[in-house]
Amino acid sequence: MSKLEHTAAADRVRLCVTVQGRVQGVWYRESMRRQAEALGVAGWAQNCPDGTVTAEIEGPRDQVERLVDWCRQGPPAARVDSVQSRKSSPLGESAFRIRC
């Protein structure tokens, strides 16, 4: 692995995110997918039975942080009450998808 590749791999992070509020039925997951693709971030998002949206976000640290910042606002119809995140180990995902 070259020094550049090692630096890029070291800068890759993964966060598990839980978003609470009015985040289901407002196109939150699809809007998040579009934002993730625009930022070049991978992972997934899904609705949970308790009304939250859970996501795992992976990519360059700055881009992941930008997507978490976006999560605090969400799409226009959403009302975000809180966003909680915790670190996880990167899995090497390359696309962002919506889980059912």
C-alpha positions in Angstrom: 0.0 0.0 0.0 1.4 3.4 -1.0 1.7 6.2 1.5 -1.2 8.0 -0.3 -3.4 4.9 -0.1 -2.6 4.4 3.5 -3.5 8.1 4.3 -6.8 7.8 2.4 -7.6 4.5 4.2 -6.8 6.1 7.6 -9.1 9.0 6.8 -12.0 6.7 6.1 -14.5 6.5 9.0 -17.9 4.9 9.6 -20.6 6.2 11.9 -23.8 4.6 13.1 -26.4 7.3 13.3 -29.9 7.4 14.9 -32.2 10.3 13.9 -35.3 11.1 16.1 -38.2 13.3 15.3 -40.7 13.4 12.4 -38.4 11.5 10.1 -40.6 8.8 8.6 -43.1 9.5 5.8 -41.2 12.7 4.8 -38.7 11.3 2.3 -35.9 11.4 4.8 -34.1 8.2 3.7 -34.3 9.1 0.0 -33.2 12.6 0.6 -30.3 11.2 2.7 -29.4 8.8 -0.1 -29.2 11.6 -2.6 -27.1 13.7 -0.2 -24.8 10.8 0.4 -24.3 10.2 -3.3 -23.6 13.9 -3.8 -20.9 13.7 -1.1 -19.4 10.4 -2.2 -20.4 8.7 1.0 -21.5 5.0 1.3 -23.7 3.1 3.7 -27.4 2.7 4.2 -30.5 4.1 6.0 -33.6 2.4 7.3 -36.8 3.2 9.1 -37.1 1.6 12.6 -40.3 0.4 14.3 -39.8 3.1 17.0 -40.2 5.9 14.4 -36.5 6.7 14.1 -34.2 6.5 11.1 -31.0 4.5 11.6 -28.1 4.8 9.2 -24.5 3.7 8.8 -22.4 6.2 7.0 -18.9 5.5 5.6 -16.4 7.5 3.7 -13.8 10.3 4.1 -14.1 11.9 7.5 -15.0 15.4 6.2 -17.7 14.0 3.9 -19.2 11.8 6.6 -19.3 14.8 9.0 -21.0 16.9 6.3 -23.7 14.2 5.9 -24.2 14.0 9.7 -24.6 17.8 9.7 -27.2 17.4 7.0 -29.0 14.8 9.2 -29.6 17.4 11.8 -31.8 19.3 9.4 -33.1 16.7 7.0 -35.5 17.3 4.1 -38.0 20.2 4.2 -40.9 18.2 5.7 -38.8 16.6 8.4 -38.5 17.8 12.0 -35.3 16.5 13.6 -35.3 16.4 17.4 -31.9 14.7 17.9 -29.1 13.0 16.1 -26.9 10.5 17.9 -23.9 8.9 16.4 -21.2 6.4 17.4 -18.0 5.2 15.7 -17.8 1.9 14.0 -15.2 0.1 11.8 -15.3 0.9 8.1 -16.5 -2.0 6.0 -15.3 -0.8 2.6 -18.8 -0.1 1.2 -18.9 1.9 -2.1 -22.6 2.8 -2.5 -25.4 4.2 -0.3 -28.7 2.3 -0.2 -32.1 2.4 1.5 -32.9 -0.7 3.6 -36.5 -1.7 4.0 
